[in-house]
Amino acid sequence: VQLVVTSRFAGSATVRLALTATNDGLSTNNSLNWTVRTAPGSDLRVQLTATPASVVSGGNSTIAVTLANAGLAAATDARLTLTLPAGLTATGISGGNPACTLSAGAVDCPAGALGLDATSTVTVNVTGSTVGAQRVTAALRSSLTDPQPANNDAAVVVDVTAPAPVVQPPPTTPAPATPAASGTAGGGGGGRSDVVLLALLALALAFSRPRQSAAPVTRAR
């Protein structure tokens, strides 16, 4: 028989085991007291979410980091480390300890005291700069023993996509030039048209002059 117990608080606890039978002639060895002592520890947990989870290159996303302490004791020196890939740039941080700092590719946040069953949220604003899946990781640590260290780390992916191509309008084709009218219908050159024009002008001048009256003719008788 294997008995597994989990201590909720630091300190000591006594577990009593007993085995009985109706035909047992010696009952003095049928029970056992087992004392369990636990050192102070805290079950720290961290979770990550990205909103939105997909952005166009140059767009912004918000990383929410949720810190929790599920027991066994309060963590007085909890510390959060957020690691960013080269394709994301941290532009701001809010919540958590005011001593949180931003640096190239990392956020260092001394969360400080995280009491039993307490939660805290740190928000980090990032900008996508490189196309692809950008993986953000978080680690929450303290000096106390953690009975479940697997949930002290978390990760989330921000998908950075390329912007849509700019569609250029098709080039405008200029309208063909209208050819100048030819001097003559037959296209025989400008010389003939000039002669005809001068003849018409001379004829017009001739008709525009006033006519002189003829002298009366005297007949001989």
KEKE-3310 file (N, C-alpha, C; in steps of 0.2 Angstrom, whole numbers, plus 5000, padded with zeros to 4 digits):
npx = (5004:5003:5004:5001:5003:4999:5005:4997:5001:5016:5025:5021:5013:5003:5001:4990:4990:4981:4978:4966:4960:4948:4953:4965:4978:4987:4987:4994:5003:4996:4995:5001:5009:5013:5024:5024:5034:5035:5044:5045:5036:5031:5018:5021:5014:5012:5005:5002:4995:4991:4985:4980:4983:4989:4997:5000:5016:5024:5013:5004:5004:4997:5004:4998:5003:5000:5002:5002:5000:4998:5000:5012:5015:5017:5026:5040:5049:5046:5050:5049:5053:5053:5055:5059:5058:5069:5061:5051:5047:5048:5037:5031:5026:5015:5007:5010:5026:5032:5046:5049:5058:5062:5072:5084:5076:5071:5061:5062:5056:5054:5043:5040:5032:5021:5007:4998:4987:4986:4985:4992:4994:5004:5006:5012:5017:5020:5028:5027:5041:5047:5043:5034:5032:5033:5040:5036:5042:5040:5046:5044:5050:5056:5064:5059:5055:5047:5033:5027:5035:5034:5024:5029:5034:5030:5023:5019:5014:5016:5010:5017:5013:5016:5013:4999:5001:5004:4993:4996:4989:4984:4995:4991:4986:4990:4979:4979:4987:4978:4978:4984:4974:4975:4982:4976:4963:4967:4980:4991:5001:5006:5008:4999:4987:4989:4990:4977:4970:4974:4969:4956:4955:4958:4948:4937:4940:4939:4925:4921:4924:4917:4906:4909:4898:4893:4897:4884:4879:4879:4869:4871:4861)
npy = (4994:5011:5027:5044:5060:5077:5092:5107:5118:5125:5117:5104:5088:5075:5058:5045:5028:5013:4995:4983:4967:4953:4941:4943:4940:4948:4964:4975:4980:4985:4998:5014:5029:5043:5056:5071:5083:5099:5110:5128:5134:5138:5137:5143:5151:5154:5163:5166:5178:5184:5199:5207:5190:5190:5201:5214:5218:5230:5233:5233:5223:5216:5209:5200:5195:5184:5181:5170:5162:5147:5142:5134:5144:5161:5170:5180:5185:5185:5184:5189:5185:5190:5185:5192:5189:5193:5198:5206:5221:5228:5241:5247:5245:5240:5238:5226:5227:5243:5243:5236:5233:5238:5231:5227:5215:5209:5208:5213:5209:5212:5204:5204:5203:5189:5184:5170:5161:5173:5184:5192:5204:5208:5219:5220:5230:5227:5228:5222:5218:5209:5198:5183:5169:5174:5170:5172:5170:5167:5167:5163:5165:5161:5161:5151:5133:5125:5115:5111:5114:5114:5123:5135:5141:5148:5151:5161:5164:5177:5181:5188:5196:5200:5216:5220:5221:5236:5241:5248:5260:5257:5263:5279:5280:5292:5302:5300:5312:5324:5325:5339:5349:5347:5358:5357:5347:5336:5335:5341:5350:5366:5377:5377:5380:5393:5401:5399:5405:5419:5422:5422:5433:5443:5443:5446:5459:5466:5465:5473:5486:5503:5505:5515:5527:5527:5539:5549:5545:5555:5556:5560:5571)
npz = (5000:4995:5001:4997:5002:5002:5008:5013:5020:5028:5040:5052:5052:5058:5053:5055:5053:5052:5054:5055:5060:5062:5067:5073:5083:5090:5093:5095:5086:5075:5071:5066:5069:5059:5056:5047:5041:5034:5024:5022:5008:4991:4979:4965:4950:4933:4919:4901:4890:4873:4865:4852:4845:4833:4822:4810:4803:4812:4819:4835:4850:4865:4879:4892:4908:4920:4937:4950:4967:4973:4986:4996:5006:5008:4996:4997:4989:4975:4958:4942:4925:4909:4893:4877:4859:4845:4835:4841:4850:4866:4872:4882:4900:4912:4929:4942:4950:4953:4951:4940:4925:4908:4895:4881:4873:4885:4900:4916:4932:4948:4957:4970:4986:4986:4991:4999:4989:4982:4967:4953:4940:4926:4913:4896:4883:4866:4850:4834:4823:4814:4802:4805:4817:4833:4848:4865:4881:4899:4916:4933:4948:4965:4981:4989:4991:4978:4976:4963:4951:4937:4932:4933:4922:4906:4890:4875:4858:4846:4831:4818:4803:4786:4779:4768:4750:4741:4729:4713:4703:4685:4672:4664:4647:4635:4624:4606:4595:4586:4568:4558:4547:4529:4516:4504:4496:4489:4493:4486:4489:4496:4487:4475:4482:4486:4474:4470:4480:4479:4466:4469:4478:4469:4460:4469:4472:4460:4457:4467:4464:4460:4445:4430:4422:4405:4392:4384:4368:4353:4340:4322:4312)
capx = (5000:5007:5000:5004:5000:5002:5005:4995:5005:5022:5025:5021:5007:5004:4996:4989:4988:4979:4976:4963:4957:4944:4956:4972:4979:4992:4984:4998:5007:4992:4994:5007:5009:5018:5024:5027:5037:5036:5048:5041:5037:5025:5017:5020:5011:5012:5001:5003:4990:4993:4979:4979:4988:4992:4998:5004:5022:5023:5007:5005:5000:4997:5005:4996:5006:4996:5006:4998:5003:4993:5002:5010:5016:5018:5032:5041:5054:5045:5053:5046:5058:5049:5060:5056:5062:5071:5055:5046:5050:5044:5037:5028:5024:5011:5005:5016:5030:5035:5053:5050:5062:5063:5079:5084:5074:5069:5057:5064:5051:5054:5036:5040:5027:5015:5004:4995:4981:4986:4986:4994:4995:5009:5005:5018:5015:5025:5027:5030:5045:5050:5038:5035:5030:5037:5038:5037:5042:5040:5048:5042:5054:5057:5069:5056:5054:5040:5031:5026:5039:5032:5020:5033:5036:5024:5025:5014:5016:5013:5011:5018:5012:5018:5007:4996:5005:5000:4991:4997:4984:4987:4997:4986:4988:4988:4975:4983:4986:4973:4983:4982:4971:4980:4980:4971:4959:4971:4987:4996:5005:5003:5009:4993:4982:4990:4988:4969:4967:4976:4965:4949:4955:4958:4941:4933:4942:4936:4918:4919:4925:4911:4906:4908:4893:4896:4895:4879:4881:4875:4868:4871:4855)
capy = (5000:5017:5033:5050:5066:5084:5097:5113:5123:5124:5115:5097:5085:5068:5054:5038:5022:5007:4989:4978:4960:4950:4935:4945:4939:4953:4970:4981:4982:4986:5005:5018:5036:5045:5063:5074:5090:5102:5116:5133:5133:5142:5135:5149:5149:5160:5162:5172:5178:5190:5201:5201:5186:5191:5208:5216:5221:5237:5233:5232:5218:5217:5203:5200:5190:5183:5178:5167:5158:5143:5139:5133:5149:5167:5171:5187:5188:5182:5188:5188:5187:5190:5186:5193:5187:5199:5201:5210:5226:5231:5248:5249:5240:5242:5233:5223:5231:5248:5242:5232:5237:5235:5231:5224:5208:5206:5212:5210:5212:5209:5205:5206:5198:5186:5180:5163:5162:5179:5184:5199:5204:5213:5220:5222:5232:5225:5230:5217:5221:5204:5193:5176:5167:5177:5166:5175:5166:5170:5163:5165:5161:5163:5157:5145:5127:5125:5108:5110:5119:5114:5128:5141:5144:5149:5154:5163:5166:5182:5180:5195:5195:5206:5221:5219:5225:5242:5241:5254:5260:5256:5269:5282:5281:5298:5301:5301:5319:5325:5328:5345:5348:5348:5364:5355:5341:5331:5335:5342:5355:5373:5382:5378:5383:5400:5404:5399:5411:5425:5423:5423:5439:5448:5443:5450:5466:5468:5466:5478:5493:5505:5505:5522:5528:5528:5545:5548:5545:5560:5554:5565:5571)
capz = (5000:4995:5003:4995:5005:5000:5013:5011:5024:5031:5047:5053:5052:5060:5049:5059:5049:5057:5051:5060:5058:5068:5070:5074:5091:5092:5090:5097:5080:5070:5070:5065:5068:5054:5057:5041:5042:5027:5024:5019:5001:4988:4973:4960:4943:4928:4913:4897:4884:4869:4862:4848:4844:4826:4820:4804:4805:4814:4824:4842:4854:4873:4883:4899:4912:4926:4942:4956:4972:4976:4992:5003:5010:5005:4993:4998:4984:4969:4953:4935:4919:4902:4887:4870:4853:4841:4831:4845:4854:4871:4871:4889:4905:4918:4934:4945:4955:4950:4949:4933:4920:4901:4892:4875:4873:4891:4905:4923:4936:4955:4959:4978:4990:4983:4997:4998:4985:4979:4960:4951:4933:4923:4906:4892:4876:4861:4843:4829:4818:4810:4800:4808:4824:4838:4855:4871:4887:4906:4921:4939:4953:4972:4985:4993:4987:4974:4975:4957:4947:4930:4930:4934:4916:4902:4883:4870:4852:4843:4824:4814:4796:4781:4777:4761:4745:4739:4722:4710:4697:4679:4669:4659:4640:4632:4618:4600:4593:4580:4563:4555:4541:4524:4513:4498:4497:4486:4496:4481:4491:4497:4481:4471:4485:4487:4468:4469:4485:4476:4461:4472:4481:4464:4458:4473:4472:4454:4458:4473:4462:4457:4438:4428:4417:4399:4390:4379:4361:4349:4333:4317:4309)
cpx = (5004:5002:5004:5000:5003:5000:5003:4999:5011:5021:5025:5014:5008:4998:4996:4987:4987:4976:4973:4960:4954:4948:4964:4973:4984:4990:4989:5002:5003:4991:5001:5006:5015:5018:5027:5028:5038:5040:5044:5042:5031:5025:5015:5018:5011:5009:5002:4997:4993:4986:4981:4985:4992:4991:5001:5010:5022:5017:5009:5001:5001:4998:5003:4999:5003:5000:5001:5002:4998:4995:5009:5011:5017:5025:5034:5046:5053:5048:5051:5052:5054:5055:5057:5060:5064:5066:5050:5050:5046:5043:5034:5026:5020:5009:5011:5020:5033:5042:5054:5054:5062:5070:5078:5082:5071:5065:5059:5059:5051:5046:5035:5035:5021:5012:5000:4988:4980:4987:4989:4995:5000:5007:5011:5016:5021:5023:5031:5034:5048:5044:5039:5032:5035:5035:5041:5037:5043:5042:5047:5046:5054:5062:5066:5055:5047:5039:5029:5029:5038:5028:5023:5035:5030:5027:5019:5017:5012:5015:5011:5018:5015:5012:5005:5000:5000:4999:4991:4992:4987:4989:4992:4989:4986:4984:4980:4981:4982:4978:4980:4979:4976:4977:4975:4968:4964:4978:4992:5001:5002:5004:5002:4987:4983:4988:4980:4967:4969:4971:4958:4949:4955:4951:4936:4934:4939:4929:4916:4920:4918:4912:4905:4903:4896:4893:4889:4882:4876:4875:4868:4864:4856)
cpy = (5006:5023:5039:5056:5072:5089:5104:5119:5121:5122:5107:5095:5078:5064:5047:5033:5016:5001:4985:4972:4957:4944:4937:4944:4944:4960:4976:4984:4984:4993:5008:5025:5039:5053:5066:5081:5093:5109:5122:5133:5137:5139:5141:5147:5155:5158:5168:5172:5184:5192:5208:5197:5186:5198:5209:5219:5228:5238:5232:5226:5219:5210:5204:5194:5190:5178:5176:5163:5154:5139:5136:5139:5155:5168:5179:5190:5185:5187:5185:5190:5185:5190:5186:5191:5194:5202:5205:5215:5228:5238:5251:5244:5244:5237:5231:5228:5237:5248:5238:5236:5234:5236:5227:5216:5205:5211:5209:5214:5209:5210:5206:5201:5196:5182:5174:5165:5169:5179:5192:5198:5210:5213:5223:5224:5230:5227:5225:5220:5216:5199:5186:5175:5169:5174:5170:5170:5170:5165:5166:5161:5164:5159:5151:5139:5127:5117:5106:5115:5119:5120:5135:5145:5144:5152:5156:5165:5172:5181:5186:5193:5201:5210:5219:5223:5230:5241:5247:5254:5260:5263:5272:5283:5287:5297:5303:5308:5319:5328:5334:5344:5350:5354:5362:5348:5335:5330:5337:5348:5362:5378:5383:5381:5391:5404:5404:5405:5418:5427:5425:5430:5444:5449:5447:5457:5469:5469:5471:5485:5496:5506:5513:5522:5529:5535:5544:5549:5550:5557:5560:5565:5572)
cpz = (5000:4996:5001:4998:5002:5006:5010:5014:5027:5038:5048:5054:5054:5056:5053:5054:5054:5052:5056:5056:5064:5071:5072:5082:5094:5089:5091:5091:5074:5068:5070:5065:5064:5054:5050:5042:5035:5028:5021:5012:4998:4981:4968:4953:4939:4922:4908:4891:4880:4865:4858:4847:4838:4824:4814:4807:4806:4818:4831:4845:4861:4876:4890:4903:4919:4931:4948:4961:4975:4982:4991:5008:5005:5002:4994:4993:4977:4964:4946:4930:4913:4897:4881:4865:4850:4837:4835:4849:4859:4871:4878:4893:4910:4922:4937:4949:4950:4948:4943:4928:4913:4898:4885:4876:4880:4896:4912:4928:4943:4957:4966:4981:4986:4988:4994:4995:4982:4971:4959:4943:4931:4915:4902:4885:4871:4854:4839:4824:4813:4809:4803:4815:4829:4845:4861:4877:4894:4911:4928:4944:4960:4976:4989:4988:4984:4973:4968:4952:4940:4928:4932:4928:4911:4895:4879:4864:4849:4835:4821:4807:4792:4779:4769:4756:4743:4731:4719:4704:4691:4676:4664:4652:4637:4625:4612:4598:4586:4574:4560:4549:4535:4520:4507:4499:4494:4489:4491:4483:4492:4492:4477:4475:4486:4480:4468:4474:4482:4470:4463:4475:4475:4461:4462:4473:4465:4454:4463:4470:4459:4449:4436:4422:4411:4396:4384:4372:4357:4342:4328:4314:4302)
residu = (VAL:GLN:LEU:VAL:VAL:THR:SER:ARG:PHE:ALA:GLY:SER:ALA:THR:VAL:ARG:LEU:ALA:LEU:THR:ALA:THR:ASN:ASP:GLY:LEU:SER:THR:ASN:ASN:SER:LEU:ASN:TRP:THR:VAL:ARG:THR:ALA:PRO:GLY:SER:ASP:LEU:ARG:VAL:GLN:LEU:THR:ALA:THR:PRO:ALA:SER:VAL:VAL:SER:GLY:GLY:ASN:SER:THR:ILE:ALA:VAL:THR:LEU:ALA:ASN:ALA:GLY:LEU:ALA:ALA:ALA:THR:ASP:ALA:ARG:LEU:THR:LEU:THR:LEU:PRO:ALA:GLY:LEU:THR:ALA:THR:GLY:ILE:SER:GLY:GLY:ASN:PRO:ALA:CYS:THR:LEU:SER:ALA:GLY:ALA:VAL:ASP:CYS:PRO:ALA:GLY:ALA:LEU:GLY:LEU:ASP:ALA:THR:SER:THR:VAL:THR:VAL:ASN:VAL:THR:GLY:SER:THR:VAL:GLY:ALA:GLN:ARG:VAL:THR:ALA:ALA:LEU:ARG:SER:SER:LEU:THR:ASP:PRO:GLN:PRO:ALA:ASN:ASN:ASP:ALA:ALA:VAL:VAL:VAL:ASP:VAL:THR:ALA:PRO:ALA:PRO:VAL:VAL:GLN:PRO:PRO:PRO:THR:THR:PRO:ALA:PRO:ALA:THR:PRO:ALA:ALA:SER:GLY:THR:ALA:GLY:GLY:GLY:GLY:GLY:GLY:ARG:SER:ASP:VAL:VAL:LEU:LEU:ALA:LEU:LEU:ALA:LEU:ALA:LEU:ALA:PHE:SER:ARG:PRO:ARG:GLN:SER:ALA:ALA:PRO:VAL:THR:ARG:ALA:ARG)
# end
